[in-house]
């Protein structure tokens, strides 16, 4: 008896929490998840936009193309953080930081470095700088490039010595990889490797994010994100229920007019398929009415949402308790 009461109490608490969460989400759906600087620029070379704080940071560097490359995705939300991939870097937005410090570089050098290349132990006290943080040095033309283009703040500390990789002399840093190309003209022999795309694939990102976007529309839909919640965590055997489906794009903006299906796996073993579409707040509502469902069983709901050739899935559930 005590265990049943405790279970019922816990379910009620979860139900109240979900109600509060959904209401808060619905009330804030029309606003961005963060405040960004204004402004947007289209890069025809790769057919993507850079906007807001990302654009401000990009343009704060005189040789941004050489250090970061061109954008290869739009900005999108990953694990609650706004990020954007470039040919040579990935930007992260940290809105809790002071203005001017909100954009950070993902340490893709550390993420992509695999020890094992042929090491070149070259050290000259007059042409090298030792980094106690990692016990490694940066030397010669790599050191000149490092110092001229932001140093530790931009590239992080060195994490490898000189190494041979694919017939190139390279050195890895926390945020980048330097490559030595002796056939290039003077002043262009050191370059930042294009690790952005390999890192994109290593993170198993959605391939649609790489698709070119329309230069006449900075709000291109390139990724769907969907969540679903039920109004009641537990119900009567004969009752009514509401399923809320929230659909957002890659920057957590609401997606209007997304088409969806809700496949309901009832506790009695039967199935129902219901359709819905999202409103201007990116919300779709699926009403359910049912009778004589088995006591103590779960009702599982599978959600599929489509829009402009994209699709996303999620699930939710509730329990028949009384």
C-alpha positions in Angstrom: 0.0 0.0 0.0 2.8 2.4 0.9 4.7 1.6 -2.3 1.6 2.3 -4.4 1.0 5.6 -2.6 4.6 6.6 -3.0 4.5 5.7 -6.7 1.4 7.8 -7.2 2.9 10.7 -5.3 6.0 10.6 -7.5 4.0 10.5 -10.6 2.0 13.5 -9.5 5.2 15.4 -8.8 6.5 14.6 -12.3 3.2 15.6 -13.8 3.3 19.0 -12.1 6.9 19.5 -13.2 6.0 18.7 -16.8 3.0 21.0 -16.8 5.2 23.9 -15.4 8.0 23.1 -17.9 5.6 23.0 -20.9 3.9 26.3 -19.9 7.2 28.0 -19.5 8.4 26.7 -22.9 5.2 27.8 -24.6 5.3 31.3 -23.1 8.9 31.8 -24.3 8.8 30.0 -27.7 8.7 33.1 -29.8 12.0 34.6 -28.3 15.6 33.5 -29.1 17.4 31.3 -26.6 20.1 34.0 -26.3 20.8 37.6 -27.2 23.2 38.0 -30.1 24.7 41.0 -31.9 22.9 42.0 -35.0 24.2 41.7 -38.6 24.6 39.0 -41.1 27.0 38.3 -44.0 26.7 35.8 -46.8 29.8 34.0 -48.0 29.3 33.1 -51.7 32.4 30.8 -51.7 30.7 28.3 -49.5 27.1 29.6 -49.6 26.5 30.1 -45.9 25.8 33.1 -43.6 27.7 34.2 -40.6 25.7 36.4 -38.2 25.7 38.1 -34.8 28.5 37.6 -32.4 30.1 35.0 -34.7 30.3 37.6 -37.5 31.7 40.2 -35.0 34.4 37.8 -33.9 35.2 36.7 -37.5 35.6 40.3 -38.7 37.7 41.2 -35.7 40.6 39.2 -37.3 42.2 40.8 -40.3 43.1 37.5 -41.9 40.0 35.5 -40.9 39.9 33.5 -44.1 43.5 32.3 -43.5 42.8 31.4 -39.8 39.2 30.2 -39.8 38.3 29.7 -43.5 34.8 30.2 -44.8 31.7 28.9 -43.1 30.6 25.4 -44.0 27.4 25.4 -42.0 24.9 27.8 -40.6 24.9 28.4 -36.9 23.0 25.7 -35.1 22.3 24.5 -31.6 24.3 21.5 -30.3 23.7 20.3 -26.8 22.2 23.6 -25.8 25.1 25.7 -27.3 25.1 27.7 -30.5 28.0 26.5 -32.7 29.1 27.1 -36.3 31.6 25.2 -38.4 34.2 26.8 -40.6 36.8 25.2 -42.9 39.5 25.6 -40.2 37.6 26.1 -37.0 34.4 25.7 -35.0 32.9 28.7 -33.2 31.0 28.4 -29.9 28.8 31.0 -28.3 29.0 31.4 -24.5 26.3 34.0 -23.8 27.1 34.0 -20.0 30.5 35.6 -20.7 31.1 39.3 -20.9 30.7 41.1 -24.2 33.8 40.5 -26.4 34.5 37.1 -24.8 31.4 35.2 -25.8 32.8 33.5 -28.8 35.3 30.6 -28.1 37.0 28.2 -30.5 36.4 24.5 -30.1 39.7 22.7 -29.4 39.5 20.7 -32.6 43.3 20.3 -32.6 43.1 18.3 -29.4 40.0 16.4 -30.6 41.6 15.4 -34.0 45.2 14.8 -32.9 46.2 11.1 -33.1 49.7 10.5 -31.8 51.9 8.3 -34.0 53.3 10.5 -36.7 57.0 10.5 -37.3 58.4 12.9 -34.7 61.0 15.5 -35.6 62.9 16.6 -32.5 64.2 20.0 -33.5 65.1 22.6 -30.8 67.0 25.8 -31.0 67.0 28.1 -28.0 67.2 31.1 -30.2 64.4 30.1 -32.6 62.0 28.3 -30.3 59.6 29.1 -27.4 59.0 26.5 -24.7 55.5 26.1 -23.3 55.6 24.7 -19.7 51.8 23.9 -19.8 52.5 21.1 -22.2 56.2 20.7 -22.1 56.5 21.3 -25.8 58.1 24.0 -28.0 57.1 26.0 -31.1 59.9 26.9 -33.4 61.0 28.7 -36.6 58.3 29.7 -39.1 55.6 28.1 -37.0 56.6 30.3 -34.0 56.6 33.4 -36.2 53.1 32.5 -37.5 51.9 31.7 -34.0 53.0 35.0 -32.5 51.7 37.1 -35.5 48.2 35.6 -35.4 47.0 35.6 -31.8 49.2 33.1 -30.0 47.8 31.0 -27.2 44.5 33.0 -27.1 43.7 31.9 -30.7 45.5 28.6 -31.1 45.9 27.3 -27.6 49.1 25.5 -26.4 51.1 23.1 -28.6 50.1 19.5 -28.1 52.7 17.8 -30.4 56.2 18.3 -31.7 56.9 18.7 -35.4 55.6 15.6 -37.1 55.3 14.1 -40.6 51.7 13.6 -41.7 50.9 12.8 -45.3 54.3 14.1 -46.5 53.8 17.4 -44.6 55.6 18.7 -41.6 52.8 19.6 -39.1 52.4 20.6 -35.5 49.2 20.3 -33.5 47.8 22.9 -31.1 44.7 22.8 -28.9 42.6 24.7 -31.5 44.4 24.1 -34.8 47.1 22.3 -36.8 49.9 24.1 -38.6 51.2 22.8 -41.9 54.5 23.7 -43.6 54.3 24.0 -47.4 57.7 25.0 -48.7 56.4 25.2 -52.3 54.2 28.2 -51.5 55.4 31.8 -51.8 57.3 33.5 -48.9 54.8 34.5 -46.2 52.3 31.7 -47.2 54.3 28.6 -46.3 52.7 28.1 -42.9 48.9 27.5 -43.1 46.2 26.4 -40.7 44.9 23.0 -41.7 41.2 22.6 -42.8 40.1 20.4 -39.8 36.6 21.8 -39.7 35.0 19.3 -42.1 36.8 16.2 -40.6 35.8 17.3 -37.2 32.2 17.8 -38.4 32.1 14.2 -39.6 33.8 12.9 -36.5 31.0 14.4 -34.4 28.4 12.7 -36.6 26.6 16.0 -37.3 23.5 16.1 -39.5 24.7 16.1 -43.1 21.9 18.6 -44.1 23.8 21.2 -42.2 26.4 21.3 -45.0 23.9 22.1 -47.7 24.2 25.6 -49.4 21.5 28.0 -48.3 19.6 30.6 -50.3 21.4 34.0 -50.2 18.1 35.8 -50.2 16.9 34.2 -47.0 19.0 34.2 -43.8 16.5 32.0 -42.0 17.0 28.8 -44.0 15.7 25.7 -42.4 18.5 23.1 -42.3 17.7 21.1 -39.2 14.6 20.1 -37.3 14.6 19.6 -33.5 11.5 18.0 -31.9 10.5 17.4 -28.3 7.2 16.0 -27.0 5.5 16.1 -23.6 2.2 14.7 -22.3 -0.1 16.8 -20.2 -0.7 14.0 -17.6 2.0 11.7 -16.4 -0.7 9.3 -15.2 -4.3 9.0 -16.3 -7.5 7.0 -15.5 -8.3 3.9 -17.5 -11.0 6.0 -19.3 -9.7 9.5 -19.7 -8.5 12.3 -22.0 -4.9 13.3 -22.7 -3.0 16.0 -24.6 0.4 15.5 -26.3 2.4 18.7 -26.9 5.0 18.6 -29.7 7.5 21.4 -29.9 9.4 21.8 -33.2 12.4 24.2 -33.6 15.0 24.8 -36.2 18.8 24.6 -35.8 18.9 27.9 -33.8 15.9 27.0 -31.5 13.5 29.2 -33.4 9.9 27.8 -33.8 9.1 26.0 -37.0 5.6 26.8 -38.4 3.6 24.4 -40.6 5.6 21.3 -39.8 3.6 18.2 -40.5 3.6 15.4 -37.9 2.2 12.0 -37.1 1.8 10.5 -33.6 1.7 6.7 -33.5 0.1 5.8 -30.2 0.9 2.3 -28.8 -2.0 1.8 -26.4 -1.7 -0.3 -23.3 -4.3 -2.8 -24.6 -2.0 -3.6 -27.6 -3.9 -1.6 -30.2 -2.3 1.3 -32.2 -3.6 4.7 -33.4 -2.0 7.1 -35.9 -3.0 10.7 -35.6 -1.8 13.7 -37.6 -1.1 17.3 -36.6 0.7 20.5 -37.7 2.6 23.1 -35.8 1.3 26.6 -35.2 3.2 30.0 -35.3 4.9 29.1 -32.0 6.2 25.8 -33.4 3.7 23.8 -31.3 1.5 20.9 -32.3 -1.2 19.5 -30.0 -2.5 15.9 -30.3 -5.7 15.3 -28.3 -6.4 11.7 -27.1 -9.6 10.1 -25.8 -9.6 6.5 -24.6 -11.7 4.0 -22.6 -11.0 0.9 -20.6 -7.2 0.8 -20.9 -5.4 -1.8 -18.7 -4.5 -0.6 -15.3 -0.7 -0.1 -14.5 0.4 -0.2 -18.2 2.3 2.3 -20.2 1.1 4.1 -23.4 4.0 4.9 -25.7 3.8 7.6 -28.4 6.2 7.9 -31.3 6.4 11.3 -33.0 7.5 11.9 -36.6 7.8 15.5 -37.9 8.6 16.6 -41.4 9.2 19.9 -43.1 10.8 20.9 -46.4 12.3 17.4 -46.9 13.7 17.2 -43.4 12.4 14.9 -40.6 12.9 14.4 -36.9 11.6 11.9 -34.4 11.0 11.6 -30.7 8.9 9.7 -28.2 6.9 10.3 -25.0 4.7 8.2 -22.8 2.2 8.1 -19.9 0.9 5.5 -17.5 -2.6 4.2 -16.9 -2.8 4.1 -13.2 -6.3 4.5 -11.7 
